[in-house]
Amino acid sequence: MKLVRGAWKILVGIKDALVLIAMLIFFGLLFGALSAKPGPTVIRDGALVLRLDGQIVEQPAEADPFAALGGSAPVHEYRLRDLVRSLDKAKDDDRVKAVVLDLDSFGGGYPAAVDEVANAVRRVRDGGKPVLAYATAYTDSGYRLAANASEIWMSPMGGTLFMGPGGSQLYYKGLIDKLGVNAHVYRVGKYKSFVEPYTRADASPEAKEENLKLYGVLFGQWQEAIAKARPKAKFADFLSKPGEVITAVQGDIAKANLQAGLVDKLGTRFDFGKRVAELVGSDSNKPAGTFNTIRYASYVEANPLPTGGDAIGVLTIAGDIVDGRSRTGSAGADTVSKALLDGLAKKNLKALVVRIDSPGGSALASEDMRRAIMEAKAQKLPIVVSMGSLAASGGYWVSTAGDVIFAQPNTITGSIGIFGIIPSFENTLRKIGVTTDGVKTTPLSGQPDVMGGFTAETDTIFQAGIENGYRQFITRVSEARKLSPTRVDEIGQGRVWDGGTARQIGLVDRFGGLKDAIDEAARRAGLKPEDVHAEYLEKKPAWFGQFVEKIMGPGDDDDDASSEGSDAFTKIAAERRAIFARALGDVKRIGTGAAIQARCLECEGLGGSFGTASASASDIKLLDFVLAKVTQ
């Protein structure tokens, strides 16, 4: 019998292996078929539809194949440079008769990224092309885009309310105390507020003061942009007394929006589709309300990045800065450094642009990437830093390798500070009758002891290490920016700055976007900007991730560009859910990330729909898991 059972197990193993091999072959062939390019993409006359059912980001995160196979809905992300390039191409493309912005499910983005896309939309409109926007209800970020359209449509059953930056944040001190967890916090920086949720039950006066300053500047820039794009729109009352405005129209928010000039037309998607069809035409064989469509993904594919001329390397550092390797969407020191060193060895680069869009993270990883960039400087390449939406804390640490720094007025930067958090559970264990004991041969034997507690000597050493890291940070900035260490400490201490103020105090050199930085890098290399191309030094997603993205990527397949809408209240609820998801993600990152971090808390609350937390796909997955467990 043992022989029979053994043979049976072998046969079952062979069968499982053959099934696995067959599945891999099938998916490989399917991916190959989807990736095959028998000829150039054909673009026919119609409306270029931008159905932005996700966030605008610098570098989209790699799709999680297991989440997709498990049935989880993908979190769509749109690469900033692709959106801007597509809109600039559409402006002069005779095949593009109009641009349609479908903003019903728009997930927002950081202010600088949204502004870049909004400005590109405005260039299309100023070039004479109709731009039409539609949503059931516009978010703050969505309206920043829509304000530049020639026609703003909204559902008569919808309505737009402006939130502005700010809101509540979770603080865990009470929970930590009840559980008996001892959060050992080591920090330098009076305004380094990332640790406050673990040490306080509320925000410190210093944190509130700095947040109000930052949010005030960014919200003022938003209002100026809206007033410039829609000079006749009366939106001030919606900011100062929304209750009074809505009550005056008996709760009909859409009517209030129309009367104030915030929108041009109220209508259903069917009405909107008929209007677009009047401008771009439609297929007589398709139902009324549809129109000739140019799909965004097809248009991006038909307009690839230029490759002529000398190569200017563009190294992207986007997302959380982490130790080791990473997927796209986060910046692992090993992954980013390898991409740079491979580019230096193989690409014949004439200069390097470091594009940073990160709230920071591991201090060690930040320094590792800075040193890799210094290798390019050692090879006599000009180094130009281009800050995207944010380059704070660890992101600014990396920026110190540049010869010149570009930023936008609403880039979020600074946060020069450092901290570490390590929990111990001696009090938790004592609550359930568990204690620890043992022998020690040195003051550091068994330390840090997360079960028995930390010694005073251990705390002293860790705090000294954090202070040394801060001195290194100050030194990097002082040497790079030609400022005294005392002055850097004054503008440091964890303070977060908008790009405009950062330029005034010497943390930034010039205003400009990525193209401005590439042009400057070309000039510093003795080349004409028109004679170079950007060579992006990025890790390509794994083939299975690419496959999943092709299968479950952004939904722009329907000719009428329809999408699920939601009213103002539903959108607000979704934004609050994102805050909770981000908070859970922060707890996970603190617990599993580097012990010593240079990270900005304030920055991460501005990445959604202006003032709401930007929750990543992994954050949302974690929230879904927690809620599922709670409701079981």
C-alpha positions in Angstrom: 0.0 0.0 0.0 2.8 2.4 0.8 4.2 1.8 -2.7 0.8 2.5 -4.3 0.3 5.7 -2.2 3.8 6.9 -3.1 3.1 6.2 -6.8 -0.2 8.0 -6.6 1.5 11.1 -5.0 4.0 11.1 -7.8 1.3 11.0 -10.5 -0.6 13.8 -8.8 2.5 15.9 -8.6 3.2 15.3 -12.3 -0.4 16.2 -13.1 -0.1 19.5 -11.1 3.2 20.3 -12.7 1.8 19.8 -16.2 -1.3 22.0 -15.4 1.0 24.7 -14.1 3.2 24.5 -17.2 0.2 24.6 -19.5 -1.2 27.7 -17.7 2.2 29.5 -18.0 2.4 28.6 -21.7 -1.2 29.8 -22.2 -0.7 33.1 -20.4 2.6 33.6 -22.1 1.1 33.1 -25.6 -1.8 35.4 -24.6 0.5 38.1 -23.4 2.6 37.8 -26.6 -0.6 38.1 -28.7 -1.7 41.2 -26.8 1.8 42.7 -27.1 2.3 42.0 -30.8 2.4 45.0 -33.0 1.6 44.0 -36.6 1.5 47.6 -37.6 1.3 51.2 -36.4 -1.8 52.1 -34.4 -4.4 53.7 -36.7 -6.0 56.8 -35.3 -9.3 57.9 -36.9 -11.1 61.2 -36.6 -13.0 61.7 -33.4 -12.8 62.9 -29.8 -9.8 62.0 -27.7 -11.4 60.7 -24.5 -9.5 61.0 -21.2 -11.6 58.8 -18.9 -9.5 59.5 -15.8 -10.8 56.8 -13.5 -7.8 57.0 -11.1 -5.0 59.2 -10.0 -2.4 61.2 -11.8 1.0 60.0 -10.8 4.7 60.3 -11.8 5.2 56.6 -12.1 2.3 54.1 -12.0 2.7 51.2 -9.6 3.1 47.8 -11.1 -0.1 45.9 -11.2 -0.5 43.2 -8.5 -1.2 40.0 -10.5 -2.4 38.1 -7.5 -4.9 40.8 -6.5 -6.2 40.8 -10.0 -6.6 37.1 -10.1 -8.3 37.2 -6.7 -11.0 39.5 -8.2 -9.9 42.8 -6.6 -10.6 45.8 -8.7 -7.4 47.5 -9.9 -6.5 51.0 -8.8 -5.9 52.9 -12.0 -3.0 55.3 -12.3 -2.2 57.7 -15.1 1.4 58.7 -15.9 1.7 62.5 -15.8 4.1 62.8 -18.7 1.9 60.6 -21.0 -1.2 62.8 -20.3 0.7 66.0 -21.0 2.4 64.6 -24.1 -1.0 63.4 -25.5 -2.8 66.7 -24.9 0.1 68.7 -26.5 0.0 66.3 -29.5 -3.8 66.6 -29.7 -3.7 70.3 -29.9 -2.2 70.2 -33.4 -3.5 66.9 -34.6 -6.2 67.3 -37.2 -7.7 63.9 -36.4 -8.5 65.0 -32.9 -11.7 67.1 -33.4 -12.3 67.6 -29.6 -11.0 66.4 -26.2 -13.4 64.9 -23.7 -12.6 64.8 -20.0 -14.6 62.1 -18.2 -14.0 63.0 -14.5 -16.7 61.0 -12.8 -14.2 58.6 -11.2 -11.2 60.9 -11.1 -9.0 60.1 -8.1 -7.1 63.4 -8.2 -3.4 63.9 -7.7 -1.0 66.2 -6.0 -1.5 69.9 -6.8 1.6 70.3 -9.0 0.6 67.2 -11.1 -3.0 68.3 -11.5 -1.8 71.8 -12.5 0.4 70.5 -15.2 -2.4 68.5 -16.8 -4.8 71.5 -16.4 -2.4 73.8 -18.1 -2.1 71.3 -21.0 -5.9 71.2 -21.3 -5.9 74.9 -21.5 -3.3 74.8 -24.3 -5.7 72.6 -26.3 -8.6 75.0 -25.7 -6.5 78.1 -26.6 -5.4 76.3 -29.7 -9.0 76.3 -30.9 -10.1 72.8 -30.1 -13.3 72.2 -28.2 -12.7 70.6 -24.7 -15.7 69.2 -23.0 -15.8 67.9 -19.4 -18.4 65.8 -17.7 -19.0 64.5 -14.2 -21.9 63.8 -11.9 -20.0 65.8 -9.3 -16.6 67.4 -9.5 -14.0 67.1 -6.8 -11.6 70.0 -6.1 -8.9 68.4 -8.3 -11.4 67.4 -10.9 -12.7 70.9 -11.1 -9.2 72.2 -11.5 -9.1 70.3 -14.8 -12.6 71.0 -15.9 -12.3 74.8 -15.3 -10.0 74.9 -18.4 -12.6 73.2 -20.6 -14.7 75.2 -23.1 -17.8 73.4 -21.9 -18.4 72.0 -18.4 -21.3 69.6 -18.1 -22.7 68.0 -15.0 -25.6 65.7 -14.2 -28.7 67.5 -13.0 -28.9 64.8 -10.2 -25.3 65.6 -9.1 -23.6 68.6 -7.6 -20.2 70.0 -6.8 -19.0 71.0 -3.3 -15.5 72.1 -2.6 -13.7 70.6 0.3 -10.3 72.5 0.4 -7.2 70.9 2.0 -7.4 69.8 5.6 -9.5 67.5 7.7 -9.1 64.9 10.5 -6.2 62.5 11.0 -6.0 59.4 13.1 -4.0 59.4 16.3 -3.1 56.1 18.0 -1.7 57.2 21.4 -4.8 56.1 23.3 -5.0 52.8 21.6 -1.3 52.2 22.1 -1.6 52.9 25.8 -4.6 50.6 26.2 -2.7 47.8 24.5 0.3 48.5 26.6 2.6 49.1 23.6 5.6 51.2 24.4 6.4 53.3 21.2 10.1 54.3 21.4 10.3 57.4 19.3 13.6 59.0 18.4 13.5 62.2 16.5 15.1 65.5 15.5 13.0 68.3 14.2 10.5 70.4 16.1 8.1 70.2 13.2 8.7 66.6 12.3 5.1 65.5 12.8 5.2 62.1 11.3 5.6 60.5 14.7 2.9 62.5 16.4 0.0 60.0 15.7 2.0 57.5 17.8 3.0 59.8 20.6 0.0 62.2 21.0 -3.8 62.1 21.0 -3.9 65.2 18.9 -1.8 67.4 16.7 0.9 69.6 18.3 0.5 73.4 18.0 3.6 73.5 15.9 2.2 70.9 13.5 -1.1 72.8 13.2 0.7 76.0 12.6 2.9 74.6 9.8 0.0 72.7 8.2 -2.2 75.9 8.1 0.6 77.8 6.4 1.2 75.1 3.8 -2.5 74.4 3.1 -3.2 78.1 3.0 -0.6 78.7 0.2 -1.7 75.7 -1.8 -5.4 76.5 -1.5 -4.7 80.1 -2.5 -3.0 78.9 -5.6 -6.0 76.7 -6.4 -8.4 79.6 -6.1 -6.2 81.8 -8.3 -6.1 79.1 -10.9 -9.9 78.7 -10.9 -10.5 82.4 -11.1 -8.1 82.7 -14.0 -9.7 79.8 -15.9 -13.3 80.7 -15.1 -13.3 84.5 -14.4 -17.1 84.6 -14.3 -17.6 81.7 -11.9 -18.8 82.8 -8.5 -17.2 80.1 -6.3 -16.3 82.2 -3.2 -19.6 81.6 -1.4 -19.2 77.8 -2.0 -16.0 78.0 0.1 -17.1 80.4 2.8 -20.8 79.6 3.3 -21.8 76.5 1.4 -24.7 75.7 3.7 -26.4 79.0 3.0 -25.9 78.7 -0.7 -27.4 75.2 -0.9 -30.2 76.0 1.4 -31.2 79.0 -0.8 -31.9 76.6 -3.7 -33.7 74.0 -1.5 -30.8 71.5 -1.6 -30.5 71.5 -5.4 -26.7 71.6 -5.6 -26.6 71.3 -9.4 -28.9 74.3 -9.8 -26.7 76.3 -7.4 -23.6 75.3 -9.4 -25.3 76.4 -12.7 -26.5 79.7 -11.3 -23.0 80.5 -10.0 -21.4 79.8 -13.4 -19.4 76.8 -12.1 -20.8 74.7 -14.9 -22.2 75.5 -18.3 -24.8 72.8 -18.9 -26.8 70.3 -16.9 -27.6 67.1 -18.7 -27.4 63.3 -18.7 -24.6 61.3 -20.3 -26.9 60.8 -23.2 -27.3 64.5 -23.7 -23.5 65.0 -23.3 -22.9 62.3 -25.9 -25.2 63.9 -28.4 -23.4 67.2 -27.9 -20.0 65.7 -28.5 -21.4 63.9 -31.6 -22.4 67.2 -33.0 -18.8 68.3 -32.9 -16.9 65.1 -33.9 -19.5 63.0 -35.7 -20.8 59.5 -34.9 -21.4 56.1 -36.5 -24.9 55.9 -38.0 -24.9 52.1 -37.1 -24.5 52.8 -33.4 -27.1 54.1 -30.9 -27.8 57.8 -30.4 -25.7 59.4 -27.8 -22.4 57.8 -29.0 -19.7 59.5 -30.9 -16.5 58.8 -32.7 -13.9 58.1 -30.1 -10.1 58.1 -30.0 -9.1 55.9 -27.1 -6.4 57.4 -24.8 -4.3 54.2 -24.6 -4.3 53.9 -28.4 -3.3 57.6 -28.7 -0.4 57.2 -26.3 0.8 54.2 -28.2 0.6 56.1 -31.5 2.6 59.0 -30.1 5.7 57.4 -28.4 8.5 59.3 -26.8 11.0 60.8 -29.3 14.3 58.9 -29.7 16.3 61.2 -32.0 19.4 63.1 -31.0 21.7 62.7 -28.0 20.4 61.1 -24.8 19.7 62.9 -21.6 19.1 60.4 -18.9 16.0 60.8 -16.7 16.2 58.9 -13.5 12.8 58.6 -11.8 12.6 58.4 -8.0 8.8 58.1 -7.3 6.9 56.9 -4.3 8.1 55.7 -0.9 11.9 55.4 -0.7 12.7 51.9 0.6 15.8 49.8 1.2 16.7 47.1 -1.3 14.7 46.4 -4.4 11.3 47.6 -5.4 8.6 47.4 -8.1 7.7 50.5 -10.2 5.7 53.0 -8.1 8.2 53.0 -5.2 11.9 53.8 -5.1 14.0 50.9 -3.9 17.6 52.0 -3.5 19.1 49.0 -5.2 16.6 49.1 -8.1 17.1 52.8 -8.7 20.9 52.7 -8.3 21.1 49.7 -10.8 18.9 51.5 -13.3 21.3 54.6 -13.1 24.5 52.6 -13.2 23.3 50.5 -16.1 22.3 53.7 -18.0 25.7 55.2 -17.4 27.4 52.1 -18.7 25.2 51.5 -21.8 23.3 54.6 -22.9 26.0 57.1 -23.7 24.3 59.8 -21.7 25.3 63.4 -22.1 23.6 64.7 -18.9 21.3 63.4 -16.1 18.0 64.7 -14.9 16.8 63.3 -11.6 13.0 63.5 -11.4 11.9 63.2 -7.8 8.3 62.7 -6.7 8.5 61.2 -3.2 7.5 62.0 0.4 10.7 60.3 1.5 11.2 57.1 3.5 14.4 55.2 4.5 17.3 57.6 5.3 19.7 54.8 4.4 18.1 54.3 1.0 18.1 58.1 0.3 21.8 58.3 0.9 22.5 55.2 -1.2 20.7 56.8 -4.2 22.4 60.1 -3.6 25.8 58.3 -3.8 24.8 56.6 -7.0 23.9 59.9 -8.5 27.3 61.2 -7.4 28.9 58.6 -9.6 27.3 60.3 -12.6 28.7 63.6 -11.4 32.1 61.9 -11.1 31.8 61.1 -14.8 31.5 64.8 -15.5 27.8 64.7 -16.4 25.7 67.7 -15.5 23.1 66.8 -12.9 19.8 68.7 -12.9 17.1 67.9 -10.3 13.4 68.2 -11.4 11.0 68.1 -8.4 7.6 66.9 -9.3 4.6 67.1 -7.0 6.7 66.5 -3.9 10.4 66.1 -3.0 10.3 66.1 0.7 12.4 64.7 3.5 14.3 61.7 2.0 13.2 63.1 -1.4 15.1 66.4 -0.6 18.0 64.4 0.7 18.5 62.9 -2.8 18.0 66.3 -4.4 21.2 67.6 -2.8 23.2 65.7 -5.5 22.0 68.1 -8.2 23.8 71.1 -9.7 20.6 73.0 -10.0 17.0 72.3 -8.7 13.8 73.0 -10.6 10.4 72.9 -8.9 6.8 74.1 -9.4 5.4 76.9 -7.2 3.1 74.3 -5.6 5.7 71.5 -5.3 5.8 70.3 -1.7 9.4 70.1 -0.4 11.6 70.6 2.6 10.8 68.5 5.7 14.5 68.3 6.6 14.3 66.1 9.6 14.7 62.5 10.6 13.1 60.0 13.0 12.8 56.4 14.1 10.1 54.4 15.8 10.5 50.9 17.4 7.7 49.4 19.5 8.2 47.1 22.5 5.6 45.0 24.2 6.7 44.4 27.8 3.6 46.1 29.2 1.3 44.2 26.8 2.7 40.9 27.9 2.5 41.9 31.5 -1.3 42.5 31.1 -1.7 38.8 30.2 0.7 37.5 32.9 3.8 37.0 30.6 7.1 38.3 31.9 10.8 38.0 30.7 14.0 37.4 32.4 17.6 36.3 31.5 21.3 37.0 31.9 23.3 39.7 30.2 27.0 40.0 29.5 27.0 43.6 28.3 24.7 46.6 28.6 23.4 45.8 25.1 22.8 42.1 25.4 19.5 41.3 23.9 18.8 44.9 23.0 16.6 46.2 21.6 14.4 43.9 23.5 10.9 44.2 22.1 9.5 41.7 24.7 11.3 42.8 27.8 11.8 46.6 27.1 14.6 48.9 26.2 17.3 50.0 28.6 18.1 53.7 29.1 21.5 53.1 27.4 19.8 51.7 24.3 17.5 54.7 24.1 20.5 57.0 24.4 22.4 55.2 21.6 19.4 55.3 19.3 18.7 58.9 19.9 22.4 59.7 19.3 22.2 57.8 16.0 19.1 59.9 14.9 20.9 63.1 15.8 23.9 62.0 13.8 21.7 61.3 10.8 20.1 64.8 11.1 23.6 66.4 11.2 24.4 64.5 8.0 21.2 65.7 6.4 22.1 69.3 7.5 25.6 68.9 6.1 24.3 67.6 2.7 21.9 70.5 2.3 24.5 73.1 3.6 27.1 72.0 1.1 24.8 71.6 -1.8 22.9 74.9 -1.3 25.8 77.0 -0.1 24.0 77.8 3.1 25.4 77.7 6.6 24.5 74.7 8.8 22.9 77.2 11.2 20.6 78.5 8.4 19.7 75.1 7.2 18.8 74.1 10.7 16.5 77.2 10.9 14.6 76.3 7.8 14.8 72.5 8.6 13.5 71.1 11.9 11.0 69.1 9.8 9.3 72.2 8.3 7.5 71.6 5.0 7.6 74.3 2.3 5.7 75.0 -0.9 7.9 75.5 -4.0 7.5 79.2 -4.1 8.7 79.7 -0.5 11.4 77.1 -1.0 12.8 79.2 -3.8 12.8 82.3 -1.7 14.8 80.6 1.1 17.3 78.9 -1.2 16.1 75.3 -1.3 15.1 75.6 -5.0 16.8 77.5 -7.8 14.2 77.9 -10.5 10.6 77.3 -11.4 9.9 74.8 -14.2 8.7 71.3 -15.1 10.5 68.2 -16.4 10.9 69.6 -19.9 12.6 72.7 -18.6 15.0 70.6 -16.6 15.8 68.4 -19.6 16.4 71.6 -21.7 18.7 73.0 -19.0 20.6 69.7 -18.8 21.1 69.8 -22.6 22.5 73.4 -22.4 24.8 72.4 -19.6 26.1 69.6 -21.7 26.8 72.0 -24.6 23.8 70.8 -26.7 20.7 72.4 -28.1 17.5 71.3 -26.4 15.9 70.5 -29.8 18.8 68.1 -30.5 18.3 65.7 -27.5 15.8 63.2 -26.3 14.9 61.9 -22.8 16.2 58.4 -22.0 14.1 57.2 -19.1 16.1 55.0 -16.7 13.4 53.0 -15.2 12.8 49.3 -14.3 10.3 47.8 -16.6 7.4 45.9 -14.9 7.5 42.1 -14.9 5.9 40.5 -17.9 3.0 39.1 -15.9 2.4 42.6 -14.4 2.3 44.0 -17.9 -0.2 41.2 -18.9 -2.5 42.0 -16.0 -2.3 45.7 -16.9 -3.3 45.0 -20.5 -6.2 42.9 -19.3 -7.4 45.1 -16.4 -6.0 48.5 -17.3 -7.9 51.8 -17.4 -11.3 51.4 -18.9 -11.5 53.5 -22.0 -13.1 51.0 -24.3 -16.7 52.2 -24.7 -17.3 54.5 -27.6 -19.5 56.8 -25.6 -17.0 57.0 -22.8 -19.6 56.2 -20.2 -18.6 55.4 -16.7 -20.2 54.9 -13.3 -21.1 58.2 -11.7 -21.5 59.2 -8.1 -22.9 62.2 -6.4 -21.1 64.7 -4.2 -21.9 62.8 -1.0 -20.7 59.5 -2.4 -17.5 61.1 -3.5 -16.9 62.6 -0.1 -17.5 59.3 1.6 -15.0 57.6 -0.8 -12.4 60.3 0.1 -12.8 59.7 3.8 -12.4 56.0 3.2 -9.1 56.8 1.4 -7.9 58.6 4.6 -8.5 55.5 6.7 -6.8 53.3 4.1 -3.7 55.6 4.1 -3.6 55.6 7.9 -3.5 51.8 8.0 -0.8 51.8 5.3 1.3 54.3 7.4 1.0 51.9 10.4 2.2 49.0 8.2 5.1 51.1 6.8 6.2 52.1 10.2 6.1 48.6 11.5 7.8 46.9 8.5 10.0 49.7 7.0 13.4 51.1 7.9 14.0 52.0 11.5 15.5 55.4 10.6 13.3 57.4 8.3 13.2 60.8 6.6 9.6 61.0 5.7 6.9 63.7 5.4 3.5 63.2 6.9 1.9 66.4 5.7 2.8 65.7 2.1 0.9 62.4 2.0 -2.4 64.2 2.9 -2.4 66.2 -0.3 -2.2 63.5 -3.0 -5.9 62.6 -3.5 -8.6 65.1 -4.3 -6.9 68.1 -2.7 -6.5 67.5 1.0 -7.5 63.9 1.1 -5.0 61.1 1.6 -3.6 59.4 -1.4 -4.2 55.7 -0.7 -2.1 53.3 -2.7 -3.4 50.0 -4.1 -1.7 48.1 -1.2 -3.3 50.5 1.3 -6.8 49.8 -0.1 -6.1 46.1 -0.2 -5.1 46.2 3.5 -8.2 48.1 4.4 -10.4 45.6 2.6 -8.7 42.8 4.5 -9.2 44.5 7.9 -12.9 45.3 7.1 -13.5 41.7 6.0 -12.1 40.4 9.3 -14.1 42.9 11.4 -17.3 42.0 9.7 -16.9 38.2 9.8 
